[in-house]
Amino acid sequence: MNHTTEPKTRNRAVLHFARHAVEMLLAMVAGMIVLEPVWSFLWPELAKNVTASALVMATNMSLGMALWMRIRRHGWASIAEMSAAMYLPYVLFLPFFWTGLVSGATLMTAGHVLMVPAMLAAMVRRRAEYGA
């Protein structure tokens, strides 16, 4: 085993993994930017419904990310896992919002922040796919 090439290979895989994560984050932001005006037109009162807003936000991010993942030729199972990572933080925090234990702003912030580690966990689960 050549020990000088092993770190290079590992570094390359880590860089590929990180680049892929950044690409997906950008695709999620693009999904939010592109789809928000559509929702505003179709459902003008959406912002007044925190639960619906959170789920629509996760949907917008999932659609942008799913499109990018298909372009990158990921399979449907990987796309489904990554989409679930977008919803998981909201699903976990919605009961706290509904019972008044957290505000709508806290729900939205927690959802966005916790989405990143949820996404990274899905990527680590399939690290061969994301790091290759």
Buried (B, 14 or more C-beta within 10 A) or exposed (E): EEEEEEEEEEEEBEEEBEEBBEBBBEBBBBBBEEBBEEBEEEBEEBEEEBEBBBBBBBBBBBBBBBBBBEEBEBEEEBBEBBBBBBBBBBEBBBEBBEEEEBEBEEBBBBBBEBBBEBBBEBBEEBEEBBBE
